[in-house]
Amino acid sequence: MDTLIVIPARISSTRLPRKMLADVGGKPLIVRTFESAIAADAGDVVVACDGSEISSAVESASGKTVLTNPDLPSGTDRVFSGWTSYDPEKKYRFIVNLQGDLPFIAPEFIRTGVRAIKETNYDIFTLATPIRDDSHLRDSVVKPVIAYTSGSKDTGRALYFSRSAIPSGGPFFHHIGIYCFRAEGLEKFVSLPQSPLEKSEKLEQLRALENDMTIGISVIDMEPPVSVDTAEDLELARRELSTL
């Protein structure tokens, strides 16, 4: 395999402390996300965590983990650290940053991102879903602006990402927390300082755009996966599990 899926996970969280270990149907949240990554069968999977509690939970589910510095500034830095610790010879050509708070992400999201980064020339590839309700008004929902290319109706180049409702008048899309990197693109990204727009929007991907890195994006016509950021999200995840 030439692809490594790295799930960054830290024990502290501003909105929902210790959320990675929160119980979702008898399993920790991080284990649910790990199992979803395994189900995609799109690459090897490792959890990059900042302490023994998360590591023990994942390894109890037969998962692989690497410990990273708790003081790393971002999830992408944790992914880079996890990759280079797990793969010191850098044999993997593609590195996927799969956010740990997506317990029921559909395998199709992961497979689409991995396939696209291999078939295109973008530095990074990510995903989105259409917004058909008023969720574009919530700042917790990140909205990309997409320039479609070569006549495609579902794949294009990301021009910007914002917590605001953009572009003016729509259409609006819900960004999904998967970033598929070329190995050299990830190395470049983590070497860059935080950028002004990144700090303003609190969105890491803007660092790439401000430094002339390209981000491809595909829109998948599915419901966005539950992302657990708050206690309300956690209850939603638990209810969703009961319907699966």
N, C-alpha and C positions, 0 to 999 in steps of 0.2 A: 504493500500500500504506500502511496506517495502523499497521503493526506492524514493530518493529525487534528482531531477535534479536541480543543482545550476548553474546559469549563472553569472559568474563574469563580472562586467562592471564598468569601470572607465571613467571619463570624459576626462582626459588627455591622449594623445597618441603621441608618438614620431614622427611616420611617417605621421599620419593623425589626427591632433588635433580634438577632439570632434566627432570622427567618430561614436560613439555609437548613436549619435543623428542625423547623416547624413540622409537625405531624400532618401528613396528607394521606389519609386512608391507611394508616399503619406504617407508613414509610416517611423518612425525612424528605423534605422538598428537594434537596440536592440529589438524592437517590432517584427520585422520580425523573428529574432532568437527565441524569446520567443514563437511565434506562431508555429514555426517549432517543438519546443520541446513539446508543447501541442499536436500537431498533432500525435506525436509518441505514445502517450498514454502508456508510459513506466514507469511513476511515477509522483509524485507531482512535480511542477515546481515553483521555486522562483528565482528572480534576486537579486544578492548581489551587490549593487551599492554604490558608494562613495559620493553621493550627491543627492540633491532634484530634480535636473533637470532630471536625468535618472529615478529616482523613479516616478516622476510625469508622464513621458511619458509612462512607463509600466503600472502604475495604471490606466491611462486613457484608456488603452486597456484591462482593467479588470484583469491585472496581479498582482501577489503578489511580494512584494519587502522587503528587509531588508537593512538597512544602515550599512555600514562597514567603518572602519577607512581608510581615503584616503592614509595614509602613510604605509599601509601594503605592504610588499616587493614583493609579487607575486600574480598571479591569484589564485593559490591553497590556499594560506593563506586567500584570500578573500572568497573562497569557504568554507573553514573550519569555518571562522568567521560567514559567512552567515548561514551555517548549524546549528551551535551551538546557534545562536541567534534565528533562526526560530524554532528549535527543542531542547530546553534546556534539555529535559529529554532524548534526544538521542534515540528516538524510531526507527528511520530509520536505517536499517542494511546496506544499500548500498547508496553511495553518488556519483553522476555523476557530473563531472566538464565538462560542455559544454561551450566552448569558445563563447563569445558573438558576434564575428565577422563572424559567419557562418549563414547568413540569410536564406539560402535555403537548409540547410542540410536535406537530405532525411531521413524520419522516420526509414528506414531500418538500417541506421548506428547506431542510438540510440538504437533501439530494439536489434540489434545484440550484442552491447557492454553490455547492461544490462543483457541479457540472458546469455552471456558468463561468467560474473563475478559471477553469481549465480550457474553456472554449473561446474565451475573449482575451483582450489585451489589457483589461483594467488592472490597476494595482490592487483594488479591493472590490469585492462584490457583496451586495446586501439585498434585502428583500422588503416588500411592502404588501399591504392588502388594501383594497378599496374601502373608503369610509362611506357608509350609507346612512349614518345617523348623525347626531350632534356631537359625537366624541371629538371632532376637530376643534371644539371649543375648550377642551381640557388640556392644560399644559403638561399633564403626565403622558399624553399621547404625542409622540414626535412625528411631525409631518415633513416628508421630503418633497422637494420640487424636482420634477423629472423632465429632462429633455429627451424625447423619443428620437431614436435614430434608425436610419435605413428602413423606414416604413413600418417599423415594429409597433404594435399596439400594447405590448406588455413589458418591453425591455428598453432601457435607455440609460442616460448618464445622469447621475445625481448632481444637481446644481447647488442645492442648499438643503439644510435640515433646520427645523425650528420647532419650538414649543408653541409658537403662535399659529394662528389659522392662516396658512399660506398654501398655494398662491391665492391672491385676492380673487374671490369668486369661485375657487375650486378648479378642477376636481381635487379632492383631498384624499390623501393616502396615509395609512397607519404604518409607520416604520417598524419592522420586526428585528429583534435584537440578535441578529446573526451577522458576523463579518467574516468573509472568506478572503484571506490574504495570500498573495504570493509570498514565499518566504522572504525574499529580498524586500518586498513592500513592507512587511511587518518590521523588519530590521530598520528600515528607513523611518517608519512612523515613530517608533519608540526613541529614536535618536533626536527627534525634533522637540523643541520646547513647547509648552502649552501656548496656544495662540489666543489672540484677543477675542475672536468670536467664540472659540471653545469656552473660554471663561465666562463670556456673557450669557451664552445659551446653556452652559453646562452640558455640552455635547462633544464628546471626544472626536467624532468623525469630522468635525469642522477643522480640526488641526490638519487633517489630510488635504482638504479642499483649499485651505489657505496656503498650503505649501505645494500647490500644483500637482498633487497626486489625484488620480482619477478613481472615481467610485461608480461602478455599474450597479444597476438596480433592476430587479424584475418584480412585476406586480402579479401576485398569485390571487386568483379570485376565490378566496376562502376566508372564513372568519379568522381574525387574528387570535393567536394562542393567548391563554390567560397568562399575564405577567404579574407576579406576586410582589407588590411594593408596599402594600398596606394590610392592615388586619382585615379590611373588607375584601381585598383581593384574595387573601388566604381562604376566607369563607367561600368565595366564589369558586376557587380551585377545588375545595372539598365537595361542593355541590356538583361541580362538573364531573368529578370522579364517580359520583353515584350514578351518572347517566351513561358512563362508558361501558 
